[in-house]
Amino acid sequence: MSEQTLEKQLVDLEDISEKISNLIFENDFDEIIYLDKKRQIIIEDIKNYNSEEFKKRLYKIYKNNLINIKETEEKIVNFSVQKNKSLKRFQAYFQN
């Protein structure tokens, strides 16, 4: 793999990770699975490259992805809790 190809893939990987992060922030989870699969394909393609810079950048992306996953899980839990509270309020209003 050439340095230029690797650089393009790393930039694409960072862009995808940033898009995922933005979607999480906006509570828009529809595209995340598609983008994550795209990200995994890129990682699979470049995982055997042995550059120190590459390893550092990939590790940074990996750590950011872990943070994004945790934030997504927390938002899903919070969304579910809020949804349940809202449903209970609506039920109480309709019973009166």
Secondary structure per residue as TSV (DSSP state, phi and psi in degrees):
chain	resnum	aa	ss	phi	psi
A	1	M	-	360.0	132.4
A	2	S	-	-78.1	158.6
A	3	E	H	-59.4	-38.6
A	4	Q	H	-65.3	-42.8
A	5	T	H	-64.6	-44.1
A	6	L	H	-59.9	-45.7
A	7	E	H	-59.4	-44.3
A	8	K	H	-62.7	-42.9
A	9	Q	H	-65.4	-38.8
A	10	L	H	-65.6	-41.3
A	11	V	H	-63.1	-43.9
A	12	D	H	-60.7	-41.3
A	13	L	H	-63.0	-43.8
A	14	E	H	-64.4	-41.6
A	15	D	H	-62.2	-44.6
A	16	I	H	-63.2	-43.4
A	17	S	H	-62.8	-38.6
A	18	E	H	-66.6	-40.4
A	19	K	H	-61.6	-42.8
A	20	I	H	-61.5	-45.0
A	21	S	H	-59.7	-44.1
A	22	N	H	-64.0	-40.7
A	23	L	H	-63.9	-38.8
A	24	I	H	-63.1	-45.7
A	25	F	H	-59.6	-36.3
A	26	E	T	-87.8	4.1
A	27	N	T	57.1	35.2
A	28	D	-	-112.3	96.8
A	29	F	-	-97.4	0.3
A	30	D	T	-63.2	-41.4
A	31	E	T	-90.9	-7.5
A	32	I	H	-62.5	-41.5
A	33	I	H	-63.2	-44.6
A	34	Y	H	-60.6	-47.1
A	35	L	H	-65.7	-37.1
A	36	D	H	-65.8	-39.7
A	37	K	H	-63.1	-41.1
A	38	K	H	-61.8	-42.4
A	39	R	H	-63.4	-41.8
A	40	Q	H	-64.5	-35.8
A	41	I	H	-63.8	-43.2
A	42	I	H	-63.6	-45.2
A	43	I	H	-60.6	-43.4
A	44	E	H	-60.8	-39.2
A	45	D	H	-68.2	-32.9
A	46	I	H	-107.9	0.7
A	47	K	T	-63.2	-21.8
A	48	N	T	-92.1	2.0
A	49	Y	-	-76.1	134.6
A	50	N	-	-111.8	56.6
A	51	S	-	-105.3	138.6
A	52	E	H	-64.3	-40.3
A	53	E	H	-62.1	-42.5
A	54	F	H	-59.4	-46.2
A	55	K	H	-61.1	-41.9
A	56	K	H	-64.7	-45.1
A	57	R	H	-66.4	-41.4
A	58	L	H	-65.8	-38.5
A	59	Y	H	-64.8	-40.0
A	60	K	H	-62.5	-44.3
A	61	I	H	-61.9	-43.6
A	62	Y	H	-59.1	-47.1
A	63	K	H	-62.7	-41.9
A	64	N	H	-62.2	-38.8
A	65	N	H	-65.3	-38.6
A	66	L	H	-62.5	-41.3
A	67	I	H	-63.1	-43.7
A	68	N	H	-62.5	-40.1
A	69	I	H	-63.4	-45.3
A	70	K	H	-61.8	-44.1
A	71	E	H	-62.7	-40.8
A	72	T	H	-62.5	-46.1
A	73	E	H	-60.9	-42.7
A	74	E	H	-64.3	-41.8
A	75	K	H	-65.8	-38.3
A	76	I	H	-64.4	-43.6
A	77	V	H	-62.6	-47.1
A	78	N	H	-62.6	-40.1
A	79	F	H	-61.4	-44.3
A	80	S	H	-63.3	-41.8
A	81	V	H	-62.8	-47.1
A	82	Q	H	-64.1	-39.1
A	83	K	H	-62.3	-44.2
A	84	N	H	-64.3	-40.2
A	85	K	H	-62.7	-43.5
A	86	S	H	-63.4	-42.9
A	87	L	H	-62.1	-40.1
A	88	K	H	-64.8	-39.4
A	89	R	H	-63.6	-45.1
A	90	F	H	-61.0	-41.6
A	91	Q	H	-61.8	-41.2
A	92	A	H	-65.0	-40.7
A	93	Y	H	-64.4	-40.8
A	94	F	H	-74.1	-24.3
A	95	Q	H	-77.1	-21.7
A	96	N	-	-87.6	360.0
